[in-house]
Amino acid sequence: MTGHLPPLKGEAKSLLSQGHGQAPRVRALLEATRAAKLAAGFSGFGHQTIGMELVVRPPRAAVGDATNALGGVGDTLQSRRLNLDLAYLGELAEAFLFDDDAQLRDVTYREEPGELGYRVRFWAL
């Protein structure tokens, strides 16, 4: 996603909580995920074991802790969203790819030069 950075998980408060500081990044990821799912006619991975690759193109230095970026993407795209009222997200509340980020078993992270943005890819194992 050009022009955006991934949501970063850095506190106990859910990234999907209304008014969270990472809300613009979360919304951008949910919008891109929803559009990709619709374009591909894909409903998600359900409870399959999956892999994830996250490639970040930071503006100058590191985006932040790699584990915070991986956790932020994983938390945003899991359907397990306990005790959260996501009505404020409208149709984006259903823009998830898998049941629980505990399904992630093969994970790759790297940073590379280029225009600000990131790319995330998932696959079934």
N, C-alpha and C positions, 0 to 999 in steps of 0.2 A: 504494500500500500504506500504509494508515493506521497510524501508530505506528512506522514504520520509516524509516530513511534508506538510500540506496543504498550498496552496497559501494564503497569508495574504493581505487583503485590508487595506491600511493605508494611502492612498492619493487619490486625485481626478483623477490622471492619470489612464487610464484603464489598468488593469492587462494584457490585450491582446495586448497592444501597443508593437510594436517591440522594443526590448532592455530593457524592464522593468526589474527591479531588481528581481522580482519574477518569471521571465521567466522559469527557470528550474522546479520550482514547478508547474507552469501552464501547461507546456508541459507534465510533468509526469501525471498529472490529466487527461489531454485531451487524452493521449495515453491509459491510463487505461480505460477511459470511452468508447473510440472508440472500444477497444478490447472486453469489456463487452457487448456493444450493438450488435456487430457482432456475438459474441458467442451465445447470447440469441435471435437473430433475432428481436430485439426491436428497434423501430424507435424513441422512446422518448414519453414524456407525453403531448406534444403539449401545449395546454392552460389549461389543467386540474389543479385543486387545488391539491397541493402535500404537503407531509411531508418530512422532512430530519432529519437524525440522523448522527452526526459527533462524532466519538470516536478517540481521539488523544493519542498516546503513545510518550510523549516527552522524550528527552534524559536525562534531569535532572529536571529542573524546568519547569514552564509553557511555552508553545510555544509562547505565546503572548496573547493578548486580545481575548477572545472567540468570540466576535462579529466580530473581524477582520478575524478570521479563517472562520466563517460561511459566512461572506460577500464575502470572497475570493473564496470559493467553489461556492457559488451562482452566482457570477459574471462570473466566468470562464465557468460555464455550461449552461448559458442562451443563447438563440439564438439572443436575442435583443442586437445587437452589432453595435450601431449607428456610422456612419462616421468612421469606421475602415477598413483599407485595411489589410485583413488577408491572403493575398496570400502567405506570407512568411511561414505560417503554413502548407501549402499544404493540404493534406487530413484531417488534424486535425482541419481545420477551420470549418468543419461540425460536430465535435464531441460535440454536445450539447445535453441536455436532456429535456429542457423545454423552453418555449418562453421567460419568464420574471421571475426574482427571486421574484417579487411581488406575484407570485402564491404560495409561501411557507407560509403555515398557521399553521403547527405543526412542531416545531423545537426543537431538543434535542442536547446538547453538553455535553461531559464529557471527562475527562482525566483519563487514567488508566496506571498502570505500564506495562512494557513489552518492547519488541524490538521496537526500533524507527520506527514509522510509523503512519498510520491512516486508518480508515475505514469510508466510507460514504455510507449511504443507503437512498434511496428515495422510496416513495410509493404514490399511488393515494389516495386522501381522498374522 
